[in-house]
């Protein structure tokens, strides 16, 4: 068995799983921003004179909540496009070391 193929397969599988998990981070901001907008609408409905304060707080809160989703997206993109190349070299060296020590890979 070619060690490079094994290392590349492990690296790509790990990066794909990690990217999928990182992109789950986009669910939280969507739920949070929706509930924040609903609460802001209720607050303005109860006290229309506080519309400016509620709106500015809502925009700041939504911006902060959206950053977590963007961080997850960036991590997912990095895991898909950047990380496999470096992980393949690391795993290739690990597999070669294991083979040189006589450790079975199956």
N, C-alpha and C positions, 0 to 999 in steps of 0.2 A: 504494500500500500504506500502511495506517495504521501510523505509527511506534509507537503505543502497543501495538498488537497484537503487533508484532514484539518489542518490549521485554519485554512480559509473557510471551510464549512462551519467550524466551531465559532470563528469570529463573526461570520455573517449571521449565524443563528442568534448569537448573543446580542449583536447590534440590532437585529430586527425586533427581538423581544424587548430590549431596552427602549427602542424608539417607540414601540407601541405603548409601553407603559408610560413613557414620558408624555405622549400625546393625550393620555387620559387626563392630564393636568388641565386641559382646556374645558373640561366639564364643570369644574368647580367655579371658575369665574362667571360662566354663563348663568349658573343657578344663583350665585351671589348677586350678580348685577340685576337679574330679574327681580329678586326679592327686595333689593335696595330701591329699585325704581318703583315697585309697588308701595313700599313704605313711604317713599317721598311723595307719591301721588296722594296717599292718605293724609300725610302731614299737611300738604298744601290745601287739601280739601277741608281740613279742620280749621286751619289758620291761614287764610289766603295772604295775609300781610307778611308772613314769614317766607314767602316764595323765594326771594333772593338768597337768603341764608341756606335754605334747604337745597336749592338748586346747586349752589357752589359746593356744598358738602357732598352732594350726590355725585357731582362730576369728579371731585377729588377721590372719593371712595371707589368709583368705577374705574378710574385710571389706575389706582393702586391694585385693584383686583385684577385688572386686565394684564398687568405685568407678570403675574404668576402663569397665566396661560401662554404669554409670549416666551417666557423662560422655558416652559415645557416644549414649545414648538422649536425653539432654537436648539435645545438639547436633542430633540428627535432628529432634526436636520443634520446636526453634527454626527450623531450616531449612524445615520444612514450613509452620509457622503464622505466624512473625514476619518472616523474611527476605524473602519474595517482595514484600511491600509496599515495602520500602526499595530492593530491587534493581530493581524496575520503574522507579522514579523515576530511579535512576542510569543504567540502560540507555536509558531514554527520552531523557534529556539527551544521552547519547553518540550515539544514532542521529540525533537532530535536528542535532547538531553535524556529523556525517558528511554528512548531506544538505545542510547549508548550505555545506559545503566542496566539494560535488560528488563525493564519494567514492561509488562504486557499492556498493550493499548486496547485490548478487546474485552 
